[in-house]
Amino acid sequence: MTYIDPDRRDLVAAFNENPHGPHSPELQRLVNALRFELDTTGKYVVVNTKPHEEWTLAQLPGMRDTAMIMHHDHVFTSLEDAERAIFKLRWEAATGETLE
């Protein structure tokens, strides 16, 4: 797995400012690591629950033919806000560091 420096809060700030990019090469490597290198069991994802209106936090079960675990208490009306929340959760899982 790609090493993620927990002190690189500048990359966190850059992502929060513009979740969809374009990202600097360093930030893009971080985003790729958080998206693709973590184990999928329990991995947080965003599910579009109302087209263009609502996104809900969910977790992957890690097994085929098993439903995702939906977190209906974490619903977003902005895809950007949902992506910021996922980034935060994945950062914390990868680094052990909590983000504000």
PEQUIZI-V688476 format. One record per residue. N is the residue number from 1. RES is the residue in three letters. PHI is phi in degrees with one decimal (none if undefined). PSI is psi in whole degrees, -180 to 180 (999 if undefined). NEAR is the number of other ideal C-beta (glycine too) atoms within 8 Angstrom. Layout:
n = [N/N]
res = [RES/RES]
phi = [PHI/PHI]
psi = [PSI/PSI]
near = [NEAR/NEAR]
//
This chain:
n = [1/2/3/4/5/6/7/8/9/10/11/12/13/14/15/16/17/18/19/20/21/22/23/24/25/26/27/28/29/30/31/32/33/34/35/36/37/38/39/40/41/42/43/44/45/46/47/48/49/50/51/52/53/54/55/56/57/58/59/60/61/62/63/64/65/66/67/68/69/70/71/72/73/74/75/76/77/78/79/80/81/82/83/84/85/86/87/88/89/90/91/92/93/94/95/96/97/98/99/100]
res = [MET/THR/TYR/ILE/ASP/PRO/ASP/ARG/ARG/ASP/LEU/VAL/ALA/ALA/PHE/ASN/GLU/ASN/PRO/HIS/GLY/PRO/HIS/SER/PRO/GLU/LEU/GLN/ARG/LEU/VAL/ASN/ALA/LEU/ARG/PHE/GLU/LEU/ASP/THR/THR/GLY/LYS/TYR/VAL/VAL/VAL/ASN/THR/LYS/PRO/HIS/GLU/GLU/TRP/THR/LEU/ALA/GLN/LEU/PRO/GLY/MET/ARG/ASP/THR/ALA/MET/ILE/MET/HIS/HIS/ASP/HIS/VAL/PHE/THR/SER/LEU/GLU/ASP/ALA/GLU/ARG/ALA/ILE/PHE/LYS/LEU/ARG/TRP/GLU/ALA/ALA/THR/GLY/GLU/THR/LEU/GLU]
phi = [none/-66.6/-69.4/-114.3/-77.2/-65.6/-84.3/-82.9/-68.2/-63.2/-70.9/-62.1/-62.3/-64.6/-65.2/-62.0/-69.6/-149.5/-59.5/-88.5/84.9/-69.9/-108.9/-64.4/-55.8/-63.7/-66.9/-63.3/-62.6/-63.9/-58.9/-60.9/-62.2/-69.1/-79.8/-115.1/-101.1/-79.7/-56.9/-79.0/-66.3/79.7/-64.9/-78.6/-139.4/-111.4/-115.7/-78.9/-95.8/-140.6/-49.0/63.1/-129.9/-146.9/-129.2/-122.7/-71.4/-144.7/-127.5/-76.9/-79.1/87.8/-131.9/-64.1/60.1/-122.4/-68.1/-65.8/-90.5/-88.1/-109.1/-68.3/-88.3/-124.6/-115.3/-123.5/-101.7/-134.8/-61.3/-60.9/-65.3/-63.7/-67.9/-63.4/-64.2/-65.3/-56.6/-60.6/-63.7/-68.9/-58.3/-62.9/-66.4/-80.6/-108.9/77.4/-100.8/-86.9/-100.7/-69.9]
psi = [147/133/133/116/112/-13/-7/59/-17/-35/-36/-46/-41/-40/-46/-32/-35/79/-29/-6/-172/152/155/160/-40/-45/-39/-38/-41/-48/-45/-42/-44/-32/-39/-16/-13/150/140/-19/118/3/134/139/169/133/129/107/-18/117/124/12/-35/137/139/140/138/167/141/140/-23/-2/142/155/25/134/149/154/112/137/82/-7/0/82/138/145/5/128/-37/-43/-38/-42/-35/-42/-42/-44/-46/-47/-42/-39/-49/-39/-37/-33/-20/3/134/136/149/999]
near = [6/8/4/11/5/7/4/10/6/6/10/11/8/11/14/8/5/8/9/5/6/3/10/6/6/8/11/10/9/13/11/10/12/13/7/6/8/10/6/7/7/8/10/10/10/13/10/9/7/6/4/4/5/9/13/13/16/12/11/10/9/8/5/3/3/6/4/9/7/8/9/6/4/8/10/13/7/7/9/8/9/12/11/11/12/12/14/9/9/13/13/11/8/11/8/5/7/4/7/2]
//
